[in-house]
Amino acid sequence: MLPLHLACKWGSSKGVLKALMAVYPEGRKIRDIYDKTPMDYAKAIASPELRSMTMASLQSTVRKVTFQD
């Protein structure tokens, strides 16, 4: 399970989701040991508002982030 899977499962903030996707954009397509993608976890969030925000964040365009010393 990748950090992005956990972030989606627990309903992390938009900033956290975007940062995780910027570092490893392919993570959105990776299935975990339960055969679930981050989107599968996002769809299972109970709160409609948080579910909607998480799903929208996963579908957004990912920009490359560079880290400075």
BAFI-3210 file (N, C-alpha, C; in Angstrom, 3 decimals, decimal comma, padded with zeros to 6 digits):
// residues 69
n [1|2|3|4|5|6|7|8|9|10|11|12|13|14|15|16|17|18|19|20|21|22|23|24|25|26|27|28|29|30|31|32|33|34|35|36|37|38|39|40|41|42|43|44|45|46|47|48|49|50|51|52|53|54|55|56|57|58|59|60|61|62|63|64|65|66|67|68|69]
n.u [000,854|000,638|001,652|-000,214|-002,511|-003,173|-003,599|-005,868|-007,631|-007,973|-008,849|-007,232|-005,923|-006,350|-003,932|-002,030|-002,701|-002,174|000,574|001,602|000,837|002,289|004,906|004,893|003,247|002,312|001,296|-001,433|-002,518|-001,722|-002,379|-003,135|-002,351|-004,866|-006,080|-006,942|-007,202|-006,067|-008,330|-010,424|-010,412|-011,017|-013,636|-014,960|-015,119|-016,964|-018,048|-019,737|-018,735|-015,957|-015,343|-015,958|-014,088|-011,681|-011,828|-011,937|-009,427|-007,769|-008,313|-007,354|-005,017|-001,642|001,130|004,620|006,785|009,511|012,079|013,792|016,998]
n.v [-001,174|002,117|005,466|007,229|005,650|005,276|007,940|008,533|006,669|007,525|010,087|012,481|015,879|018,153|019,303|017,445|015,208|016,200|016,707|014,113|012,942|014,499|013,754|011,028|010,307|008,036|006,501|006,745|004,801|002,388|-000,768|-002,055|-004,618|-005,539|-005,312|-002,759|000,587|003,994|005,536|003,746|003,628|006,299|006,466|005,118|006,740|008,018|010,626|012,828|015,310|015,211|012,912|013,718|015,830|014,427|012,601|014,396|015,585|013,425|013,138|015,390|017,341|016,530|018,316|018,641|018,649|020,312|020,006|022,189|022,804]
n.w [000,000|-000,924|000,197|-000,944|-001,204|001,505|002,253|000,768|001,792|004,433|004,095|003,610|003,440|000,642|-000,134|000,782|-000,783|-003,373|-003,165|-002,769|-005,197|-006,932|-006,416|-007,024|-009,533|-010,875|-008,927|-008,665|-010,254|-009,284|-007,840|-004,636|-002,147|-001,722|-004,083|-004,734|-005,930|-005,281|-005,923|-005,474|-002,686|-002,152|-003,098|-001,119|001,091|003,780|004,250|002,182|001,216|001,709|000,285|-002,345|-002,689|-002,452|-004,581|-006,734|-006,476|-007,089|-009,767|-010,897|-012,857|-012,692|-011,609|-012,104|-009,382|-007,984|-005,609|-003,514|-002,072]
ca.u [000,000|001,411|001,143|-001,407|-003,635|-003,527|-004,140|-007,237|-008,430|-008,256|-009,385|-006,252|-006,198|-006,065|-002,508|-001,311|-002,954|-001,451|002,009|001,891|000,709|003,377|006,115|004,762|001,953|001,869|000,645|-002,900|-002,918|-001,200|-003,290|-002,476|-002,504|-006,306|-006,491|-007,616|-006,467|-006,442|-009,705|-011,327|-010,495|-011,710|-015,072|-015,511|-015,164|-018,353|-018,467|-019,887|-017,870|-014,577|-015,260|-015,953|-012,820|-010,612|-011,953|-011,563|-007,971|-007,146|-008,549|-006,748|-003,742|-000,501|002,277|005,886|007,284|010,941|012,410|015,027|017,742]
ca.v [000,000|003,355|006,576|007,792|004,788|005,605|009,298|008,465|005,861|008,292|011,402|013,544|017,175|018,322|019,569|016,181|014,390|016,780|016,503|012,697|012,678|015,191|012,978|009,726|010,361|006,701|005,900|006,742|003,609|001,194|-001,532|-002,564|-006,068|-005,826|-005,042|-001,465|001,795|005,107|005,952|002,820|004,088|007,595|006,209|004,528|007,727|008,213|012,017|013,201|016,439|014,732|011,964|014,511|016,541|013,450|012,091|015,489|015,741|012,315|013,295|016,634|017,254|016,543|019,119|018,165|019,482|020,173|020,372|022,965|022,620]
ca.w [000,000|-001,044|000,993|-001,585|-000,825|002,883|002,281|000,253|002,725|005,637|003,754|003,853|002,816|-000,780|-000,262|000,959|-001,974|-004,510|-002,954|-003,019|-006,631|-007,633|-006,227|-007,685|-010,219|-011,272|-007,760|-008,838|-011,014|-008,621|-006,985|-003,442|-001,947|-001,715|-005,454|-004,760|-006,297|-004,412|-006,226|-004,785|-001,299|-002,149|-003,287|000,098|002,177|004,206|004,120|000,771|000,872|001,685|-000,837|-003,569|-002,768|-002,674|-005,951|-007,644|-006,390|-007,807|-011,201|-011,368|-013,558|-011,784|-012,036|-011,560|-008,303|-007,714|-004,244|-003,423|-000,806]
c.u [000,900|000,854|-000,127|-002,646|-004,117|-004,152|-005,584|-008,153|-008,857|-008,703|-008,453|-006,618|-005,810|-004,569|-001,664|-001,480|-002,157|000,051|002,393|001,818|001,824|004,672|006,060|003,399|001,417|001,137|-000,865|-003,388|-002,514|-002,275|-002,506|-002,719|-003,964|-006,932|-007,272|-006,661|-006,820|-007,886|-010,726|-011,508|-011,247|-013,218|-015,745|-015,574|-016,619|-018,864|-018,560|-018,936|-016,409|-014,357|-015,141|-014,618|-011,680|-010,646|-011,541|-010,044|-007,254|-007,267|-007,871|-005,431|-002,609|000,623|003,535|006,379|008,771|011,201|013,753|015,687|017,473]
c.v [001,237|004,439|007,200|006,965|005,143|006,991|009,320|007,701|006,679|009,717|012,549|014,818|017,178|018,541|018,312|015,312|014,909|016,574|015,053|012,370|013,360|014,386|011,652|009,636|008,990|005,987|005,849|005,468|002,303|000,549|-002,077|-004,067|-006,495|-005,562|-003,727|-000,364|002,893|005,579|005,034|003,241|005,410|007,401|005,675|005,503|008,055|009,635|012,401|014,328|015,993|013,753|012,717|015,227|015,581|012,925|013,156|015,690|014,645|012,478|014,531|016,373|017,385|017,367|018,555|019,165|019,235|020,677|021,087|022,729|023,750]
c.w [000,000|-000,113|000,386|-001,262|000,586|002,991|001,790|001,202|003,933|005,350|004,084|003,098|001,342|-001,018|-000,148|-000,279|-003,169|-004,376|-003,249|-004,508|-007,429|-007,551|-006,994|-008,381|-010,625|-010,135|-007,863|-009,503|-010,333|-007,740|-005,794|-003,290|-001,886|-003,079|-005,587|-005,179|-005,285|-004,660|-005,559|-003,327|-001,204|-002,268|-002,036|001,271|002,498|003,983|002,644|000,342|000,742|000,533|-002,152|-003,767|-003,093|-004,100|-006,965|-007,642|-007,158|-009,316|-011,771|-012,077|-012,553|-012,382|-011,391|-010,521|-008,157|-006,301|-004,234|-002,077|000,149]
res [m|l|p|l|h|l|a|c|k|w|g|s|s|k|g|v|l|k|a|l|m|a|v|y|p|e|g|r|k|i|r|d|i|y|d|k|t|p|m|d|y|a|k|a|i|a|s|p|e|l|r|s|m|t|m|a|s|l|q|s|t|v|r|k|v|t|f|q|d]
***
